[in-house]
Amino acid sequence: MIVHFMEDKDGIYFLGKRASARAQIQEFLTTAARALNEPLLLKAQVDSWKAALELVDARWTKPGKLILALDEFQWTVEASPDLPSVLQEFWDRRWAKSGRIVLILCGSYLGFMEREVLGKRSPLFGRRTAQILLRPFNHIEAAAFHPSLSTDDHARIYAICGGIPAYLLAFDQSRSVEQNIADKVLEESSALAQEPEFLLREELRDLVPYHAVLMALANGKASPAELSKATGIDPRALHYHLNTLIGLGYVHRRYPVVGGRPSLRSVRYALDDPFLRFWFRFVFPQQSLLRVLGPRRGFTEAVRPQLDAYFGHCFERLCREALPLLYAREGVRSAFEVGEYWDRHIQIDVVGLRQDNRTDLCECKWGSVASLSAVAKELELKVQHFPNKRRATLARRLFVRTKPGGKAHLPEGLQVHTLEELYSLSVEFDA
């Protein structure tokens, strides 16, 4: 995206990597020499970012602005911890006043960017003029990658690939979802087969404890006690590993949505990245078996039997994502919070806590539904146990893949949404 933005502009794009400071500075000057048409920069012998930036700044003499884009900023700073302070000095003393330089800092490690670039202790704190948290595509946008497929298949692919363009592009719409899983994920020579390993090795050093935590999360372990038992990791060390994964944007800390201050005892953790969730659920724990069976037979015997239940859990996430879009269509103007609710007795799949004193409580069913009335009764039993401390109006919604045939005698006010409807919603609203 940054490279596309810079196509018709003067600028230097530098991609950070895990390399020595000297090597990265030299590569930066080589890139700058080509971008500025300044061959002398190739011969410059400098050993600091301050000196390198001095050279570039001195040789930019055009009247317009120069874009300086430092991508994967976390790796450059890992080798040169003083770089944020160097940039602060240039910004405060020169660039902010002259307006000659547009500085773009980009990183894939969310925790690092929040702490070392945006955080109060960062030398760069308070100097940003804009920021973008680039999120994956939502379910409707992701469906546009495979326009010829059915809505069911859109939801299945979204459960595996999420909204990451590279993963979505890897899936071939001329093949079935099952064939794509076998050929694009389970086939050991495919581009996606080892993608999670590559991602994690880029960000982490000792992968063993993180593999254990991610596999436990992918298999439905959510509370600290469950995770500690499943992984064999001491609770204190587990807290560290979870916080690291949260900083990377892979894991999310969540609480039951009831309004007010959450109880720390009720915390759960969820693996938010769909592809990591699928890979650590079906691929990582069965790699030996999949290698022996091969991708097609491996899919049939090791993945397919549990796949529909897996899609059911992913459908709940999709419904939580879609509820704000439903609110936008319905003209809801109040602030709201979307999540779920659980306690020792019940689990409510989707909760929409609205500030107009209304709370939506929702049940999700991916599998075939023989009777909407039966599902409505199931939801009603859960509603009776929901702690409605705000005394809000409690509304009921059902999310189903398809409605069963025939007439159903449903409670007044109950809203029923199908998968087809969720894919017909407008995406103009920023969810």
Beta strands, then each sheet from edge to edge (+ up, - down):
strand 1: 11-15
strand 2: 66-71
strand 3: 101-105
strand 4: 251-254
strand 5: 268-271
strand 6: 336-342
strand 7: 347-354
strand 8: 358-365
strand 9: 393-400
strand 10: 415-418
sheet 1: 1+ 2+ 3+
sheet 2: 4+ 5-
sheet 3: 6+ 7- 8+ 9+ 10+
end
